[in-house]
Amino acid sequence: MTMAGMIAATATVIMMNSCLKSDDIYTPPTTYEKTDSLKVNFSSNSSFTFFSFKNGSVIANSDSATAKWDFGLRFTTFILNSYAYGPGNAGAILQNGIYSNLNTAPSTGYAYDTTTAQKAIKDGSWYDYNPVSHAFSPKAGKNILLSHSR
């Protein structure tokens, strides 16, 4: 048996969704938990902050080359523990829709960080930047669905 986890995030609002996968039978999740915020270092010069769905916590940077983390965040840049950034298989879907209407995550259609230039979540795809005020704002209706690193 393996554990599968999904997350939908809009800016700092993150919804966690997990299910149990047994043999070859996929059972869609029926419940989910919401995490309203995740504290990360928003400096573009610092290291990534790594997060694990399994542990529900931040993972030490010393474990960045392991499958212990699912996604990393630095300033506005997301990285996934897949191909270019780690040995895992974490994926992402940038989906349009109303956050409160998201009850389940798809079982297919996830993109991966295949190279450092080809990221699943591209900078600017989920936020708007105001050069006058230097403010970042989440794009309305953009939801990030993340699958965990298996």
Secondary structure as UniProt FT lines:
FT   STRAND          2..10
FT   TURN            11..12
FT   STRAND          13..22
FT   TURN            23..24
FT   STRAND          33..35
FT   TURN            44..45
FT   STRAND          49..52
FT   TURN            53..56
FT   STRAND          57..59
FT   HELIX           61..63
FT   TURN            64..65
FT   STRAND          71..74
FT   TURN            75..76
FT   STRAND          77..80
FT   TURN            83..84
FT   STRAND          91..96
FT   HELIX           99..101
FT   TURN            123..124
FT   STRAND          127..130
FT   TURN            131..134
FT   STRAND          135..138
FT   TURN            140..141
FT   STRAND          142..147
//
